[in-house]
Amino acid sequence: MKTKRTHDRNSGRNQAMYEKAAVAEDEAPIRYKDEGPDLSPTKNDRKNDKKKAASRKKSAEPGDEKEVLPPNRGWHGPGGGQVANVDPPSMWRATTVQACGLWPFAAGSGAPMTGVPLGQHLYTGATVCGDPLSWFTRAHYISNPSLFMLGMPGLGKSTLINRMLIGLAATGVVPLVLGDLKPDYADTVRALGGQVISIGRGVGGINVLDPGAMGAAARRIGGEGGRVLHSETHGRVLNMVAALITIVRDRPMDDHEQSVLSAALHHLRERTPPDRAPLLPDLVKVLVEGPDRVRAVTLDRGDESRYRDAVDPLHRSLLGILDGPLGDTFASETSTRINLNSSAVCIDISRIGEADTQLTAAAMLAAWSDGLGTVAASHALADAGLAPRRWFFTVLDELWRPLRAASGIVDRIDALTRLNRTLGLGDAKITHTLKDAESLGSDTDRVKARGFVERAGMVVVAGLPRQEMEELGHIVGLSRREISLVSSWSSPPGWAAHGDREEPPGRGRFLIKVGGRPGIPIKVAITDTERHLHDTNKRWVPNKAVDEGTYEYIPDDPYGHLPDLSKTPRNRG
């Protein structure tokens, strides 16, 4: 039974106005809405209102007081309170703790919310969070804490990794950028209070015979655990020297040469004081002297000529390192050691020229050897109860450069992708396309490089051409819609774009793929602080103008009167 409406004293006087509005004799204007769902009344809405009003009047019996209900959008006509347009409800995002009592229209987000906040879902606007370590340790979305990113240049790949680096550092994870080639991450590491180590000719070097943090941890642990760690330190030094020799020779060492090198390193370590690290020139002296321990593995049988025949190729290669393009960087003491307690570490090798592939490869291998040795030392101290457990996140940007530098780096990265779970280490590798792997020298290296994508727990894709996406789809498993979406991000901006008002359509847009799950398209908007710390176009920004009077022209300059920059005031702005 319907409850009758109680009218006030003026209801009789206004009854005529109500009845007029109920039959919608006066047409109200339709409000135009240019965005959002179109909820403005249509002709069908007004027809339905008229039918309902007529039905109510027809069903009312004479003398029976019947309740008069307003139409769906209110009474039509002046003073009737009609709502020409129903605004969509405001959407608010909150945690379950904050919004647990709100009702109705509460809905959970379908986007992952574990990890570093990356951006917004491209379709729903929901916040998307994620990083390799959080998805491996907390959410258990992936079985391998690694990330592989592909995309055309200039679309924000390193910017997204830089955001992960900052977010993980806030949770206590230690970022390790072991070989910053541009550099892209040095300013961020400095802002985090971390350590930036520069490697290059005249800038700084690494002593590959220095046990570093592993040696210090072995002495601190002592006992059987210290002895095991010391043995591992010897193997790491042996592999690093062998890698340098491989780079100089452009071929691997022979097995008997590795035996001679190992014996020489053992002898050198025994006669070197604990507070001093041996150098490569000291290793050459050991080969020249020929102690009994080294002669024993050469099978010289007391014949000096046999001994020299066995060690001379190794001797020549070490001299090639010292007197060649690698000598200035690896022949002296380590300029700056990695601090085991640092909040972040970046080894900057951007001073090395792109054409100097040998030095680039050697610096990358030395940086990775030193950095991973620091990780092993940290875990050894934690296992012994002498330090808290720490997790690490390594970044390898511009992967194509180290892959082409030397085959030894391919093996090192391949081992990292298989053992990072046991090392307590997450990693992110960034390159442009899958074709970067096809340019490697051997079929074995090409197969290993393609395996990086197959074993990655997360695959993040920025804008790529359709052909590249088709090839990637055979490895990752992309739908036709995902291929079309990412391919559209590789398009350049329109011809009318000018100035800073229009960017490429794919900048800041990424597709996150995990196994066979549907991809998550996101849009990343960086903050002013991130833009200041991570500007990859610094060389395209003009510096402050220099007064013309400060230039001094050289009359005998054959290259068109170049200025003498030694007498030009430095720009400190």
BADREN-341290 format. One line per field, with one value per residue (C-alpha): residue number from 1; chain; x, y, z. Coordinates in nm, 2 decimals, always signed. Layout:
residues N
i = (NUM|...)
ch = (A|...)
c1 = (X|...)
c2 = (Y|...)
c3 = (Z|...)
end
This chain:
residues 573
i = (1|2|3|4|5|6|7|8|9|10|11|12|13|14|15|16|17|18|19|20|21|22|23|24|25|26|27|28|29|30|31|32|33|34|35|36|37|38|39|40|41|42|43|44|45|46|47|48|49|50|51|52|53|54|55|56|57|58|59|60|61|62|63|64|65|66|67|68|69|70|71|72|73|74|75|76|77|78|79|80|81|82|83|84|85|86|87|88|89|90|91|92|93|94|95|96|97|98|99|100|101|102|103|104|105|106|107|108|109|110|111|112|113|114|115|116|117|118|119|120|121|122|123|124|125|126|127|128|129|130|131|132|133|134|135|136|137|138|139|140|141|142|143|144|145|146|147|148|149|150|151|152|153|154|155|156|157|158|159|160|161|162|163|164|165|166|167|168|169|170|171|172|173|174|175|176|177|178|179|180|181|182|183|184|185|186|187|188|189|190|191|192|193|194|195|196|197|198|199|200|201|202|203|204|205|206|207|208|209|210|211|212|213|214|215|216|217|218|219|220|221|222|223|224|225|226|227|228|229|230|231|232|233|234|235|236|237|238|239|240|241|242|243|244|245|246|247|248|249|250|251|252|253|254|255|256|257|258|259|260|261|262|263|264|265|266|267|268|269|270|271|272|273|274|275|276|277|278|279|280|281|282|283|284|285|286|287|288|289|290|291|292|293|294|295|296|297|298|299|300|301|302|303|304|305|306|307|308|309|310|311|312|313|314|315|316|317|318|319|320|321|322|323|324|325|326|327|328|329|330|331|332|333|334|335|336|337|338|339|340|341|342|343|344|345|346|347|348|349|350|351|352|353|354|355|356|357|358|359|360|361|362|363|364|365|366|367|368|369|370|371|372|373|374|375|376|377|378|379|380|381|382|383|384|385|386|387|388|389|390|391|392|393|394|395|396|397|398|399|400|401|402|403|404|405|406|407|408|409|410|411|412|413|414|415|416|417|418|419|420|421|422|423|424|425|426|427|428|429|430|431|432|433|434|435|436|437|438|439|440|441|442|443|444|445|446|447|448|449|450|451|452|453|454|455|456|457|458|459|460|461|462|463|464|465|466|467|468|469|470|471|472|473|474|475|476|477|478|479|480|481|482|483|484|485|486|487|488|489|490|491|492|493|494|495|496|497|498|499|500|501|502|503|504|505|506|507|508|509|510|511|512|513|514|515|516|517|518|519|520|521|522|523|524|525|526|527|528|529|530|531|532|533|534|535|536|537|538|539|540|541|542|543|544|545|546|547|548|549|550|551|552|553|554|555|556|557|558|559|560|561|562|563|564|565|566|567|568|569|570|571|572|573)
ch = (A|A|A|A|A|A|A|A|A|A|A|A|A|A|A|A|A|A|A|A|A|A|A|A|A|A|A|A|A|A|A|A|A|A|A|A|A|A|A|A|A|A|A|A|A|A|A|A|A|A|A|A|A|A|A|A|A|A|A|A|A|A|A|A|A|A|A|A|A|A|A|A|A|A|A|A|A|A|A|A|A|A|A|A|A|A|A|A|A|A|A|A|A|A|A|A|A|A|A|A|A|A|A|A|A|A|A|A|A|A|A|A|A|A|A|A|A|A|A|A|A|A|A|A|A|A|A|A|A|A|A|A|A|A|A|A|A|A|A|A|A|A|A|A|A|A|A|A|A|A|A|A|A|A|A|A|A|A|A|A|A|A|A|A|A|A|A|A|A|A|A|A|A|A|A|A|A|A|A|A|A|A|A|A|A|A|A|A|A|A|A|A|A|A|A|A|A|A|A|A|A|A|A|A|A|A|A|A|A|A|A|A|A|A|A|A|A|A|A|A|A|A|A|A|A|A|A|A|A|A|A|A|A|A|A|A|A|A|A|A|A|A|A|A|A|A|A|A|A|A|A|A|A|A|A|A|A|A|A|A|A|A|A|A|A|A|A|A|A|A|A|A|A|A|A|A|A|A|A|A|A|A|A|A|A|A|A|A|A|A|A|A|A|A|A|A|A|A|A|A|A|A|A|A|A|A|A|A|A|A|A|A|A|A|A|A|A|A|A|A|A|A|A|A|A|A|A|A|A|A|A|A|A|A|A|A|A|A|A|A|A|A|A|A|A|A|A|A|A|A|A|A|A|A|A|A|A|A|A|A|A|A|A|A|A|A|A|A|A|A|A|A|A|A|A|A|A|A|A|A|A|A|A|A|A|A|A|A|A|A|A|A|A|A|A|A|A|A|A|A|A|A|A|A|A|A|A|A|A|A|A|A|A|A|A|A|A|A|A|A|A|A|A|A|A|A|A|A|A|A|A|A|A|A|A|A|A|A|A|A|A|A|A|A|A|A|A|A|A|A|A|A|A|A|A|A|A|A|A|A|A|A|A|A|A|A|A|A|A|A|A|A|A|A|A|A|A|A|A|A|A|A|A|A|A|A|A|A|A|A|A|A|A|A|A|A|A|A|A|A|A|A|A|A|A|A|A|A|A|A|A|A|A|A|A|A|A|A|A|A|A|A|A|A|A|A|A|A|A|A|A|A|A|A|A|A|A|A|A|A|A|A|A|A|A|A|A|A|A|A|A|A|A|A|A|A|A|A|A|A|A|A|A|A|A|A|A|A|A|A|A|A|A)
c1 = (+0.00|+0.14|+0.18|-0.02|+0.18|+0.07|+0.03|+0.08|-0.18|-0.08|-0.12|-0.46|-0.34|-0.04|-0.22|-0.28|+0.09|+0.18|-0.06|+0.07|+0.42|+0.33|+0.21|+0.52|+0.34|+0.65|+0.96|+1.28|+1.61|+1.86|+2.20|+2.50|+2.78|+3.11|+3.27|+3.19|+2.88|+2.59|+2.31|+2.11|+1.74|+1.63|+1.30|+1.23|+1.28|+1.02|+0.78|+0.81|+0.75|+0.43|+0.31|+0.37|+0.18|-0.11|-0.12|-0.13|-0.42|-0.61|-0.59|-0.70|-1.07|-1.30|-1.28|-0.98|-0.68|-0.39|-0.02|+0.14|+0.50|+0.75|+0.92|+1.26|+1.44|+1.20|+0.90|+0.92|+0.86|+0.96|+1.00|+0.96|+1.32|+1.39|+1.75|+1.83|+2.16|+2.26|+2.63|+2.83|+2.93|+3.27|+3.52|+3.76|+4.05|+4.14|+4.26|+4.03|+4.11|+4.00|+3.70|+3.58|+3.25|+3.16|+2.85|+2.74|+2.94|+3.26|+3.47|+3.82|+4.10|+4.20|+4.55|+4.84|+4.91|+5.23|+5.56|+5.68|+5.39|+5.46|+5.17|+4.81|+4.63|+4.58|+4.21|+4.07|+4.30|+4.38|+4.72|+4.96|+5.24|+5.52|+5.89|+6.08|+6.17|+5.82|+5.64|+5.89|+5.91|+5.57|+5.31|+5.46|+5.35|+5.68|+5.93|+6.24|+6.32|+6.43|+6.29|+6.37|+6.27|+6.25|+6.15|+6.26|+6.49|+6.34|+6.02|+6.11|+6.26|+6.54|+6.29|+6.07|+6.37|+6.49|+6.15|+6.18|+6.53|+6.41|+6.11|+6.32|+6.58|+6.30|+6.23|+6.59|+6.69|+7.04|+7.05|+7.36|+7.43|+7.74|+7.85|+7.66|+7.73|+7.57|+7.54|+7.17|+7.17|+7.46|+7.26|+6.99|+7.24|+7.39|+7.05|+6.99|+7.31|+7.48|+7.83|+7.93|+8.26|+8.41|+8.62|+8.82|+9.16|+9.28|+8.96|+8.98|+9.07|+9.01|+9.27|+9.14|+9.37|+9.21|+8.98|+8.78|+8.48|+8.50|+8.85|+8.76|+8.45|+8.66|+8.90|+8.61|+8.43|+8.74|+8.73|+8.59|+8.35|+8.63|+8.84|+8.55|+8.49|+8.87|+8.87|+8.58|+8.77|+9.06|+8.83|+8.67|+9.01|+9.13|+8.82|+8.86|+9.23|+9.13|+8.86|+9.10|+9.34|+9.05|+8.97|+9.33|+9.37|+9.01|+9.00|+8.98|+9.28|+9.41|+9.35|+9.72|+9.75|+9.47|+9.65|+9.97|+9.78|+9.60|+9.93|+10.09|+9.80|+9.82|+10.19|+10.14|+9.87|+10.08|+10.38|+10.17|+10.09|+9.72|+9.68|+9.80|+9.65|+9.88|+9.89|+9.92|+10.29|+10.35|+10.19|+10.43|+10.73|+10.61|+10.61|+10.96|+11.10|+10.94|+10.88|+10.86|+10.48|+10.44|+10.70|+10.53|+10.22|+10.42|+10.59|+10.93|+11.12|+11.40|+11.44|+11.43|+11.34|+11.04|+10.93|+10.96|+10.78|+10.49|+10.46|+10.57|+10.23|+10.07|+10.35|+10.31|+9.93|+9.98|+10.23|+9.98|+9.73|+9.98|+10.13|+9.82|+9.49|+9.39|+9.71|+9.61|+9.29|+9.39|+9.76|+9.73|+9.54|+9.16|+9.08|+8.76|+8.64|+8.27|+8.13|+7.95|+7.72|+7.63|+7.26|+7.32|+7.62|+7.68|+8.00|+8.02|+8.21|+8.06|+8.41|+8.51|+8.45|+8.20|+8.47|+8.70|+8.53|+8.81|+8.82|+8.44|+8.43|+8.70|+8.55|+8.21|+8.35|+8.56|+8.26|+8.03|+8.30|+8.36|+7.98|+7.88|+8.17|+8.02|+7.68|+7.85|+8.03|+7.71|+7.53|+7.83|+7.83|+7.45|+7.48|+7.74|+7.51|+7.75|+7.53|+7.17|+7.03|+7.02|+6.87|+7.01|+6.87|+7.11|+7.05|+7.21|+7.11|+7.20|+7.25|+7.35|+7.68|+7.83|+7.70|+7.89|+8.20|+8.31|+8.17|+8.27|+8.00|+7.73|+7.84|+7.85|+7.50|+7.37|+7.49|+7.33|+6.99|+7.01|+7.15|+7.00|+6.75|+7.02|+7.22|+6.94|+6.96|+6.70|+6.80|+6.67|+6.81|+6.73|+6.78|+6.61|+6.50|+6.55|+6.77|+7.04|+7.11|+7.14|+7.45|+7.66|+7.96|+7.87|+7.55|+7.61|+7.61|+7.29|+7.10|+7.22|+7.11|+6.76|+6.73|+6.75|+6.39|+6.26|+6.38|+6.28|+6.00|+5.87|+5.88|+5.81|+5.76|+5.76|+5.69|+5.82|+5.75|+5.49|+5.75|+5.95|+5.63|+5.54|+5.88|+5.85|+5.50|+5.66|+5.86|+5.64|+5.29|+5.12|+4.76|+4.68|+4.53|+4.85|+5.07|+4.86|+4.86|+5.23|+5.30|+5.09|+5.32|+5.62|+5.46|+5.62|+5.42|+5.22|+5.38|+5.20|+5.39|+5.63|+5.81|+5.74|+5.37|+5.35|+5.55|+5.57|+5.24|+5.43|+5.64|+5.57|+5.34|+5.44|+5.29|+5.38|+5.37|+5.40|+5.38|+5.06|+4.86|+4.70|+4.93|+4.89|+4.91|+5.02|+5.09|+5.38|+5.38|+5.71|+5.75|+5.97|+6.22|+6.25|+6.28|+6.56|+6.75|+6.70|+6.75|+6.89|+6.91|+7.15|+7.38|+7.09|+7.04|+7.25|+7.48|+7.52|+7.66|+8.03|+8.15|+8.32|+8.61|+8.71|+8.80|+9.16|+9.21|+9.50|+9.66|+9.82|+9.51|+9.46|+9.10|+8.95|+9.07|+8.95|+8.92|+9.17|+8.94|+9.21|+9.16|+8.78|+8.61|+8.43|+8.06|+7.96|+7.59)
c2 = (+0.00|+0.34|+0.61|+0.92|+1.24|+1.50|+1.84|+2.17|+2.44|+2.58|+2.24|+2.32|+2.65|+2.49|+2.17|+2.32|+2.39|+2.03|+1.88|+2.09|+1.99|+1.62|+1.61|+1.79|+2.06|+2.29|+2.16|+2.22|+2.29|+2.01|+2.08|+2.00|+1.80|+1.77|+1.50|+1.20|+0.98|+1.15|+1.16|+1.45|+1.38|+1.26|+1.27|+0.92|+1.02|+1.30|+1.07|+0.82|+1.09|+1.19|+0.83|+0.78|+1.10|+1.01|+0.66|+0.80|+1.05|+0.78|+0.53|+0.79|+0.74|+1.04|+1.17|+0.94|+1.14|+0.98|+1.05|+1.25|+1.14|+1.35|+1.23|+1.07|+1.41|+1.62|+1.84|+2.00|+2.37|+2.68|+2.61|+2.24|+2.16|+1.97|+1.83|+1.86|+1.68|+1.42|+1.46|+1.14|+1.06|+1.16|+0.88|+0.86|+0.62|+0.51|+0.21|-0.05|+0.10|+0.45|+0.35|+0.04|+0.21|+0.38|+0.25|+0.21|+0.19|+0.06|-0.15|-0.30|-0.22|-0.48|-0.34|-0.47|-0.25|-0.42|-0.24|+0.09|+0.32|+0.33|+0.52|+0.49|+0.23|+0.36|+0.26|+0.26|+0.53|+0.30|+0.32|+0.05|-0.06|-0.30|-0.39|-0.71|-0.75|-0.67|-0.90|-1.18|-1.15|-1.01|-1.06|-1.38|-1.28|-1.38|-1.67|-1.47|-1.12|-0.98|-0.73|-0.69|-0.37|-0.30|+0.02|+0.28|+0.56|+0.87|+0.70|+0.70|+0.35|+0.47|+0.71|+0.42|+0.23|+0.54|+0.56|+0.19|+0.27|+0.56|+0.36|+0.05|+0.26|+0.40|+0.04|-0.04|-0.21|-0.11|+0.00|-0.10|+0.06|-0.13|+0.05|+0.37|+0.44|+0.78|+0.85|+0.83|+0.74|+0.92|+1.23|+1.01|+0.80|+1.12|+1.26|+0.93|+0.98|+0.70|+0.65|+0.74|+0.59|+0.72|+0.48|+0.59|+0.72|+0.99|+0.96|+0.65|+0.28|-0.06|-0.30|-0.64|-0.82|-0.64|-0.88|-0.57|-0.62|-1.00|-1.00|-0.77|-0.98|-1.30|-1.16|-1.03|-1.37|-1.59|-1.96|-2.20|-1.94|-1.69|-1.96|-2.05|-1.69|-1.63|-1.92|-1.77|-1.44|-1.62|-1.76|-1.42|-1.26|-1.54|-1.51|-1.13|-1.15|-1.42|-1.19|-0.91|-1.14|-1.27|-0.91|-0.83|-1.15|-1.16|-1.53|-1.74|-1.85|-2.21|-2.44|-2.48|-2.10|-2.07|-2.32|-2.11|-1.80|-1.95|-2.07|-1.73|-1.56|-1.80|-1.73|-1.36|-1.36|-1.56|-1.31|-0.99|-0.83|-0.85|-0.47|-0.43|-0.55|-0.69|-0.52|-0.65|-0.55|-0.77|-1.06|-1.01|-1.02|-1.36|-1.50|-1.36|-1.50|-1.84|-1.98|-2.35|-2.34|-2.19|-2.41|-2.72|-2.66|-2.59|-2.93|-2.77|-3.06|-2.82|-2.70|-2.32|-2.32|-2.54|-2.30|-2.00|-2.16|-2.23|-1.88|-1.65|-1.63|-1.54|-1.30|-1.12|-1.09|-0.93|-0.69|-0.61|-0.51|-0.30|-0.12|-0.12|+0.07|-0.09|-0.01|+0.33|+0.19|-0.15|-0.12|+0.08|+0.08|+0.10|+0.47|+0.43|+0.11|+0.03|+0.11|-0.20|+0.02|+0.26|+0.33|+0.32|+0.27|+0.39|+0.31|+0.58|+0.47|+0.74|+0.90|+0.61|+0.68|+0.47|+0.37|+0.23|-0.11|-0.29|-0.05|-0.04|-0.42|-0.44|-0.16|-0.33|-0.67|-0.52|-0.32|-0.62|-0.84|-0.57|-0.51|-0.87|-0.94|-0.67|-0.85|-1.18|-1.01|-0.86|-1.19|-1.37|-1.12|-1.16|-1.54|-1.51|-1.28|-0.98|-0.76|-0.72|-0.88|-0.65|-0.69|-0.54|-0.41|-0.39|-0.19|-0.26|+0.01|+0.03|-0.35|-0.35|-0.18|-0.43|-0.72|-0.61|-0.52|-0.88|-1.23|-1.26|-1.01|-1.22|-1.52|-1.30|-1.16|-1.51|-1.64|-1.35|-1.42|-1.78|-1.72|-1.39|-1.56|-1.73|-1.40|-1.20|-0.98|-0.83|-0.69|-0.47|-0.49|-0.23|-0.23|-0.12|-0.42|-0.79|-0.72|-0.61|-0.97|-1.06|-0.84|-1.05|-1.24|-1.60|-1.81|-1.91|-1.55|-1.48|-1.77|-1.66|-1.30|-1.41|-1.62|-1.30|-1.22|-1.57|-1.59|-1.25|-1.24|-0.91|-0.78|-0.41|-0.29|+0.07|+0.18|-0.07|-0.12|-0.38|-0.63|-0.62|-0.67|-0.97|-1.13|-1.05|-1.21|-1.55|-1.52|-1.34|-1.42|-1.10|-1.07|-0.89|-0.60|-0.56|-0.57|-0.29|-0.08|-0.09|-0.04|+0.28|+0.42|+0.41|+0.67|+1.02|+1.33|+1.51|+1.76|+2.04|+1.98|+2.25|+2.36|+2.17|+2.14|+1.80|+1.49|+1.15|+0.96|+0.67|+0.87|+0.75|+0.46|+0.10|-0.25|-0.48|-0.85|-1.13|-1.48|-1.56|-1.29|-1.00|-0.70|-0.40|-0.07|+0.22|+0.59|+0.74|+1.11|+1.21|+1.48|+1.79|+1.63|+1.33|+1.55|+1.74|+1.43|+1.22|+1.44|+1.24|+1.54|+1.75|+1.80|+1.96|+2.23|+2.55|+2.66|+3.02|+3.26|+3.34|+3.69|+3.72|+3.91|+3.60|+3.41|+3.41|+3.31|+3.10|+3.22|+2.90|+2.68|+2.46|+2.39|+2.73|+2.93|+2.73|+2.92|+2.85|+2.70|+2.71|+3.08|+3.06|+3.10|+2.79|+2.79|+2.72|+2.76)
c3 = (+0.00|-0.10|+0.15|+0.05|+0.03|+0.28|+0.11|+0.28|+0.29|-0.05|-0.22|-0.36|-0.50|-0.67|-0.79|-1.13|-1.18|-1.07|-1.31|-1.59|-1.52|-1.49|-1.85|-1.97|-2.16|-2.14|-2.31|-2.12|-2.30|-2.32|-2.17|-2.37|-2.21|-2.39|-2.18|-1.96|-2.00|-2.18|-1.92|-2.07|-2.14|-2.48|-2.66|-2.55|-2.19|-2.22|-2.40|-2.12|-1.86|-2.05|-2.07|-1.70|-1.61|-1.84|-1.69|-1.34|-1.43|-1.61|-1.32|-1.06|-0.97|-0.91|-0.56|-0.48|-0.36|-0.55|-0.49|-0.77|-0.82|-1.00|-1.33|-1.31|-1.36|-1.16|-1.25|-1.59|-1.62|-1.43|-1.05|-1.10|-1.01|-1.33|-1.37|-1.73|-1.69|-1.43|-1.34|-1.31|-0.95|-0.83|-0.81|-0.51|-0.46|-0.11|+0.08|+0.24|+0.58|+0.47|+0.26|+0.45|+0.56|+0.24|+0.06|-0.21|-0.54|-0.38|-0.62|-0.59|-0.84|-1.09|-1.12|-0.90|-0.60|-0.46|-0.52|-0.64|-0.78|-1.15|-1.31|-1.40|-1.59|-1.94|-1.95|-1.60|-1.44|-1.15|-0.99|-1.10|-0.87|-0.94|-0.94|-0.98|-0.61|-0.47|-0.72|-0.64|-0.26|-0.16|-0.43|-0.57|-0.92|-1.08|-1.01|-1.11|-0.98|-1.31|-1.56|-1.93|-2.11|-2.48|-2.67|-2.92|-2.80|-2.63|-2.50|-2.13|-2.06|-1.83|-1.66|-1.55|-1.42|-1.24|-1.06|-0.96|-0.83|-0.62|-0.48|-0.39|-0.22|+0.00|+0.12|+0.20|-0.12|-0.24|-0.61|-0.80|-1.14|-1.24|-1.55|-1.62|-1.98|-2.04|-1.73|-1.65|-1.29|-1.13|-1.02|-0.87|-0.67|-0.54|-0.44|-0.25|-0.06|-0.24|-0.38|-0.74|-0.86|-1.19|-1.41|-1.71|-1.83|-1.59|-1.39|-1.18|-1.20|-1.06|-0.93|-1.05|-0.80|-0.51|-0.32|-0.21|+0.01|-0.01|+0.13|+0.42|+0.50|+0.50|+0.75|+0.97|+0.96|+1.02|+1.08|+0.83|+0.69|+0.63|+0.45|+0.22|+0.13|+0.08|-0.17|-0.35|-0.37|-0.54|-0.80|-0.87|-0.91|-1.14|-1.36|-1.38|-1.50|-1.74|-1.88|-1.94|-2.12|-2.33|-2.43|-2.53|-2.73|-2.86|-2.78|-2.46|-2.26|-2.28|-1.99|-1.89|-1.89|-1.64|-1.41|-1.43|-1.36|-1.06|-0.91|-0.96|-0.79|-0.49|-0.46|-0.48|-0.22|+0.03|+0.01|+0.01|+0.35|+0.44|+0.45|+0.09|-0.24|-0.51|-0.85|-1.21|-1.23|-0.92|-1.10|-1.39|-1.15|-1.02|-1.38|-1.43|-1.11|-1.16|-0.81|-0.75|-0.71|-1.05|-1.22|-1.09|-1.30|-1.62|-1.61|-1.69|-1.51|-1.42|-1.78|-1.80|-2.17|-2.11|-1.84|-2.06|-2.34|-2.10|-1.95|-2.23|-2.40|-2.07|-1.99|-2.32|-2.27|-1.92|-2.07|-2.34|-2.06|-1.88|-2.18|-2.39|-2.38|-2.05|-1.85|-1.72|-1.57|-1.43|-1.35|-1.03|-0.70|-0.69|-0.68|-0.48|-0.32|-0.30|+0.04|+0.18|+0.38|+0.10|+0.03|-0.35|-0.58|-0.93|-1.13|-1.39|-1.71|-1.93|-1.97|-2.19|-2.56|-2.75|-3.00|-2.73|-2.71|-2.54|-2.24|-2.23|-2.21|-1.95|-1.73|-1.75|-1.64|-1.36|-1.24|-1.24|-1.07|-0.80|-0.75|-0.73|-0.49|-0.27|-0.28|-0.19|+0.10|+0.23|+0.23|+0.39|+0.68|+0.72|+0.72|+1.00|+1.20|+1.17|+0.95|+0.86|+0.55|+0.25|-0.10|-0.41|-0.74|-1.04|-1.35|-1.68|-1.93|-2.30|-2.30|-2.66|-2.59|-2.35|-2.54|-2.85|-2.66|-2.57|-2.55|-2.18|-2.08|-2.25|-2.03|-1.72|-1.77|-1.87|-1.53|-1.35|-1.50|-1.38|-1.03|-0.92|-0.70|-0.50|-0.49|-0.33|-0.63|-0.86|-1.20|-1.48|-1.83|-2.09|-2.47|-2.78|-2.99|-3.02|-3.32|-3.08|-3.00|-3.37|-3.41|-3.17|-3.31|-3.26|-3.27|-2.91|-2.79|-2.99|-2.83|-2.49|-2.54|-2.66|-2.35|-2.14|-2.25|-2.20|-1.84|-1.74|-1.47|-1.61|-1.97|-2.01|-2.37|-2.49|-2.85|-3.11|-3.48|-3.57|-3.71|-3.39|-3.19|-3.40|-3.32|-2.96|-2.95|-3.03|-2.71|-2.47|-2.60|-2.71|-2.84|-3.16|-2.97|-2.76|-3.07|-3.23|-2.91|-2.86|-3.23|-3.23|-2.96|-3.19|-3.42|-3.42|-3.33|-3.60|-3.84|-3.67|-3.35|-3.25|-2.93|-2.61|-2.65|-2.81|-2.74|-2.92|-2.86|-2.70|-2.45|-2.10|-2.21|-2.14|-2.15|-1.86|-1.94|-1.69|-1.82|-2.00|-1.82|-2.02|-2.05|-1.82|-2.02|-1.81|-1.84|-1.64|-1.55|-1.39|-1.12|-1.15|-0.92|-1.14|-1.45|-1.29|-1.17|-1.49|-1.79|-2.08|-2.31|-2.11|-2.41|-2.61|-2.35|-2.43|-2.16|-2.05|-2.31|-2.30|-2.37|-2.71|-2.55|-2.36|-2.67|-2.79|-3.15|-3.25|-3.58|-3.68|-3.61|-3.91|-3.81|-3.86|-3.56|-3.27|-2.93|-2.66|-2.40|-2.13|-2.11|-2.12|-1.78|-1.67|-1.65|-1.29|-1.33)
end
